[in-house]
Amino acid sequence: MNPDDRDVAIDNHGASDSIESKDSVSAPATEAYDHFLALVKRRRSCRAFKPDPIPEGHTERILEAARWTMSGANSQPWEFVVVRDKEKIQALYKAYQDHIIDANFWLEQRFPWELRHPGFRLEGDLQAQYRQIQARVGWSRAPVVIAVLGDGRRQLASVSLVSTPGRNQTHLTDALANVSLSIHLAAASLGIAAEWVSIHIQEPFKELLNVPPLLMLHTIIPLGYPQKELSGSYRRKLREIVHYESYDPAKMMTSEDILKYLYRLRESTIRTYVRSRGEQAVPRAPDPGGPNSDAPDSGGPGPGAPRE
Ligand SMILES: Cc1cc2nc3c(=O)[nH]c(=O)nc-3n(C[C@H](O)[C@H](O)[C@H](O)COP(=O)(O)O)c2cc1C
């Protein structure tokens, strides 16, 4: 496949995309719906924070809203560690850099530059790229960080198939994802920005926060004010993702379409991503024949290696 043959339509303006209602009785939206829609559209991921404190009481307001989140059989497996101590936040961010950013940086080298996660589309040779990720301030200056913990024993409140064999899905992680979203939405309603920091490797963070081994550390959510105003976000169109009565096979993408989609998605979201990190300049692909085409020592394809 030619990666330039990217014909998957992407609308990056977040414009509304209503589809014709199939319901027999129509009614205008409620005021609550309008407020809710405005809120979910306003919420944006922030990846660079001003050090300014957030108003007293807001963190607790956010957590008060979060505790009303739904969970399997109302098991409420979540607990939260609120961190305000600057040194501890910096230590958490250092652990994030040392363990998660480092691993992701190397593993992203598997992909052609244009397909890499936006956080790892960097300029320069491999060493220069690595120095850039090490120098990143990221969320280390956020005034408040919430660590979302889960106690797997609580999901035993739910039905026996809570952790369905053969499916990589549990009521524990579903509930923790739900509560994380509630935190993001509650923060947005108070004018506070947040980042969803995936914790793929939990141990270093659990140690820093004295979390008992039995509990999991699911997400870290820095809260604060964005360094740069956050821009709009892209979403797939409603008509592409909704099926009525049964799945419409015409909407099923082939795997080749998915690859094209991924190229287009990366292209369409890079600007928003760069902005969310408080930066302006969109990184440019290294010149395939130029000095940026160094291969890593492992002998794998370098950042500027031919793409196909
Ligand atoms: C399961 C999940 C994992 C995510 N992991 C991260 C992450 O590790 N770091 C990050 O900055 N954003 C993360 N995000 C945020 C997404 O990148 C973001 O929601 C998406 O790009 C859309 O942008 P928006 O939130 O501004 O609308 C995550 C979101 C979800 C739901």
The ligand as an SDF file (V2000), in Angstrom:
LIG
                    3D

 31 33  0  0  0  0  0  0  0  0999 V2000
   -7.6090    4.9260   27.8800 C   0  0  0  0  0  0  0  0  0  0  0  0
   -6.9850    6.2770   27.6180 C   0  0  0  0  0  0  0  0  0  0  0  0
   -5.6140    6.4060   27.7220 C   0  0  0  0  0  0  0  0  0  0  0  0
   -5.0010    7.6470   27.5240 C   0  0  0  0  0  0  0  0  0  0  0  0
   -3.6640    7.7950   27.7670 N   0  0  0  0  0  0  0  0  0  0  0  0
   -3.1150    9.0140   27.7020 C   0  0  0  0  0  0  0  0  0  0  0  0
   -1.7660    9.2140   28.1340 C   0  0  0  0  0  0  0  0  0  0  0  0
   -1.0870    8.3010   28.6020 O   0  0  0  0  0  0  0  0  0  0  0  0
   -1.2530   10.4700   28.0400 N   0  0  0  0  0  0  0  0  0  0  0  0
   -2.0010   11.5260   27.5680 C   0  0  0  0  0  0  0  0  0  0  0  0
   -1.4840   12.6390   27.5280 O   0  0  0  0  0  0  0  0  0  0  0  0
   -3.2780   11.3620   27.1620 N   0  0  0  0  0  0  0  0  0  0  0  0
   -3.8650   10.1400   27.2400 C   0  0  0  0  0  0  0  0  0  0  0  0
   -5.1740    9.9760   26.8920 N   0  0  0  0  0  0  0  0  0  0  0  0
   -5.9420   11.1160   26.3250 C   0  0  0  0  0  0  0  0  0  0  0  0
   -6.1640   10.9610   24.8180 C   0  0  0  0  0  0  0  0  0  0  0  0
   -4.9480   11.0640   24.1220 O   0  0  0  0  0  0  0  0  0  0  0  0
   -7.1420   12.0540   24.3640 C   0  0  0  0  0  0  0  0  0  0  0  0
   -8.3630   11.8900   25.0320 O   0  0  0  0  0  0  0  0  0  0  0  0
   -7.4040   12.0320   22.8570 C   0  0  0  0  0  0  0  0  0  0  0  0
   -6.2270   12.3020   22.1490 O   0  0  0  0  0  0  0  0  0  0  0  0
   -8.4680   13.0520   22.4470 C   0  0  0  0  0  0  0  0  0  0  0  0
   -8.0880   14.3400   22.8260 O   0  0  0  0  0  0  0  0  0  0  0  0
   -8.9750   15.2090   23.8180 P   0  0  0  0  0  0  0  0  0  0  0  0
   -9.0050   14.4980   25.1590 O   0  0  0  0  0  0  0  0  0  0  0  0
   -8.2870   16.5380   23.9330 O   0  0  0  0  0  0  0  0  0  0  0  0
  -10.3290   15.3290   23.2280 O   0  0  0  0  0  0  0  0  0  0  0  0
   -5.8110    8.7690   27.1380 C   0  0  0  0  0  0  0  0  0  0  0  0
   -7.1930    8.6200   27.0400 C   0  0  0  0  0  0  0  0  0  0  0  0
   -7.7790    7.4040   27.3170 C   0  0  0  0  0  0  0  0  0  0  0  0
   -9.2810    7.3000   27.3210 C   0  0  0  0  0  0  0  0  0  0  0  0
  1  2  1  0
  2  3  1  0
  2 30  2  0
  3  4  2  0
  4  5  1  0
  4 28  1  0
  5  6  2  0
  6  7  1  0
  6 13  1  0
  7  8  2  0
  7  9  1  0
  9 10  1  0
 10 11  2  0
 10 12  1  0
 12 13  2  0
 13 14  1  0
 14 15  1  0
 14 28  1  0
 15 16  1  0
 16 17  1  0
 16 18  1  0
 18 19  1  0
 18 20  1  0
 20 21  1  0
 20 22  1  0
 22 23  1  0
 23 24  1  0
 24 25  2  0
 24 26  1  0
 24 27  1  0
 28 29  2  0
 29 30  1  0
 30 31  1  0
M  END
$$$$
